[in-house]
Amino acid sequence: MRVYEILFIISPNVEETDVEALINQFSEVATNQGARVTKVDRMGRRRLAYPIQKFKDGQYVVLTVEGTGSEIAEIERRMRVTDAIIRHLSIRIDEDLKRAEKFRTRRAAHSRAGRAAAALSSRAAADESNVEEEE
């Protein structure tokens, strides 16, 4: 299964209940197609970088979906024909997540090695000071 992030911007003049309905609709499309929606992130109303269809702001929503790719094509098709959606973008993030996990484990191993070396050097310094005191 691949992991995708689907960002879409909803027109600012859409009511809050309609926004929830759109989010639920796209989530249902994904689950009906065999995908799994793992996260829904409502980023809220934000200013656009440039005017789109004479709108200066919009309501941002990010869906994180695990699927094969055909589900994403269907979601994108429905977003293109939905008038309330002014922009959408889908990206595959599973390779980025694997890369981030690899860096995270490497960083953790590196910090464990550094702590072990520091503990070893402090023990060695303590042992040297004990030897000097005994003489």
HUCOR-V401826 format. One record per residue. N is the residue number from 0. PHI is phi in degrees with one decimal (none if undefined). Layout:
# HUCOR-V401826
N:PHI
N:PHI
This chain:
# HUCOR-V401826
0:none
1:-97.7
2:-111.8
3:-125.8
4:-112.5
5:-116.1
6:-102.1
7:-137.8
8:-111.4
9:-98.3
10:-53.0
11:-70.5
12:-89.5
13:-85.4
14:-66.5
15:-61.6
16:-67.7
17:-70.6
18:-63.7
19:-61.2
20:-63.2
21:-64.3
22:-61.7
23:-64.0
24:-61.3
25:-70.1
26:-66.2
27:-66.2
28:-59.9
29:-64.4
30:-70.3
31:-67.7
32:-83.0
33:108.9
34:-89.9
35:-129.8
36:-85.7
37:-92.8
38:-153.8
39:-120.9
40:-115.9
41:-90.0
42:-84.2
43:87.9
44:-82.9
45:-136.7
46:-77.5
47:-81.2
48:-68.0
49:-150.5
50:-63.9
51:-123.3
52:51.0
53:66.9
54:-99.3
55:-104.2
56:-145.5
57:-159.9
58:-100.0
59:-91.0
60:-138.7
61:-122.3
62:-106.7
63:-104.9
64:-127.0
65:-103.8
66:-167.1
67:-95.3
68:125.5
69:-68.3
70:-65.2
71:-65.7
72:-61.7
73:-68.7
74:-63.5
75:-62.5
76:-60.8
77:-68.4
78:-68.5
79:-63.7
80:-94.2
81:-87.4
82:-68.9
83:-73.2
84:-87.7
85:-97.1
86:-153.5
87:-148.6
88:-150.1
89:-120.7
90:-134.2
91:-91.2
92:-118.4
93:-63.8
94:-67.4
95:-66.1
96:-65.4
97:-64.2
98:-63.9
99:-64.9
100:-65.1
101:-63.1
102:-65.1
103:-62.9
104:-68.9
105:-64.2
106:-65.3
107:-65.7
108:-64.8
109:-65.0
110:-69.8
111:-64.3
112:-64.5
113:-65.5
114:-66.4
115:-64.9
116:-65.5
117:-66.7
118:-65.3
119:-64.9
120:-68.7
121:-69.3
122:-65.0
123:-64.5
124:-65.9
125:-65.7
126:-64.0
127:-64.3
128:-68.7
129:-67.5
130:-65.6
131:-64.6
132:-68.4
133:-70.2
134:-76.5
